[in-house]
Amino acid sequence: MIRNYDKLIFELSKEGRVGYSLPKKQVEGYCMCCGLPENLKRESKPELPEVTEFDVVRHYTNLSNKNFGVDTGFYPLGSCTMKYNPRINEEIAAHHAFTGLHPETPVEYAQGALEVYYNLAASLSEISGLSAFTLNPYAGAHGELTGLMIMRQYHIQRGDLKRTKVIVPDSAHGTNPASAAVCGLQIVEVKSTAKGTVDVEDLKPLLDDTVAGIMMTNPNTLGIFETEIPEISRLVHECGGLLYYDGANLNAVLGKCRPGDMGFDIMHINLHKTFSTPHGGGGPGDGPVGVREGLEHLLPNPQVKKSDDGKFYIATDEKSSGYVSNFLGNFGVIMRAYTYILTLGRENVKMVGPLAVLNANYVKESLKNEYYLPIEGVCKHEFVFDGLADKSTGVTTLDIAKRLLDYGYHAPTIYFPLLFHQSIMIEPTETESKETLDEFIAVMKKVAKEAIENPDVVKSAPHTTPVRRLDETTAARFPKTTYKQMKG
Ligand SMILES: *Cc1c(COP(=O)(O)O)cnc(C)c1O
């Protein structure tokens, strides 16, 4: 299937055309404009497009048709868990009883919302094996920062002020070292073995009394389960550090094993990945943070608690690691995640992991002759190819990603993780059918064949999108974000 895009037309303005009509002056002798001080009055007409309401509706509807989302087609973006977002989540999150609730509503009138918050935190505790959760952070990276603030506060409150280093594996998501830096911690990198897991021998000499803790992602960004966790947990705890679990992608282990049981002290979860909320393009998200028993008081303020008579209230703890957000997190996302967990139910939550793993392994095994698989064996929810198997074609990962757009697919994650030069990271998720996976596999094989037989068509892709290959550096450094810039 080749997707056919119309040309993008932005210039719709016709002088004098309007999309509004204002009532005649109703208060005699008063004019908004005349009431303004001279120095605030504009000297020239604003440069706005002059269009009718219908023009505007068509313009934005056509733009939205050019957008690609998980509701349009397969979206195998590794590390992002682009699964189906059930519509019932939207219906319940959009209920006026929740959307109409003002954040400053007194707690006695917000008991239902507080109950949702409390129950979701309790569900996450059960799912992860940790003692208590805050839902306040707005995203995964924000959760990491919150978790590291807790880690720091733990050492500070014990008077252990030397612990300023945090160990981060070389396979980690970029947000891990970034969050550590924002938290004022020094980053020490630990290497991965050829199997893609944290190298325990490389870790050992890094452990001393200046280490605040280690951040681990499991399954890691290569989609590999970290098998040495018991040993790493023992070593890091023995040296006085804490273990942080980046649980942004919990899909593979959901209902199978729990970070709390593995010895982790702190973790974050991305509700907008594993627990099904439409995400991408900068939001919305929610990044709950959980802690093991004994660290609950360090969770950020405000905290939602339940009293003995069953009423919910908002508490603040002097020893907490502070405030990380206004109010109580991204409530719309919290509602969606809570709905998702309740509609799946205990039994079906346990099916998410195995099905996500099955889908990922099916795609990986089907494509490993055409694409180079640097780490063999069973993967978890995602896996990484290092470009094409045939290295003689000159076709790069970027070319492959662009060519997939011509066939109507969102590109996988590319050039991440940084461990390989031509990373293509694919995460199909559990909600795709075998037919969808088979079609994707066929297209990936076709692109690999084109790379050999007609490399130029791949190198010059995309051919069917509204704009062709962009200058990515300029696009990132000098993005044109307004209509006026587009004109210029
Ligand atoms: C997505 C992701 C994050 C960051 O989450 P955001 O909500 O985008 O801030 C952190 N770690 C891993 C492993 C991720 O996949």
The ligand as an ORCA input file, in Angstrom:
! r2SCAN-3c Opt
* xyz 0 1
  C      10.174      6.429     27.588
  C      11.237      6.088     28.519
  C      11.631      6.997     29.514
  C      11.137      8.426     29.587
  O       9.753      8.579     29.702
  P       9.084      9.975     29.298
  O       7.664      9.855     29.751
  O       9.219     10.105     27.819
  O       9.804     11.065     30.034
  C      12.597      6.583     30.409
  N      13.159      5.360     30.337
  C      12.799      4.465     29.378
  C      13.451      3.117     29.361
  C      11.832      4.807     28.437
  O      11.506      3.933     27.491
*
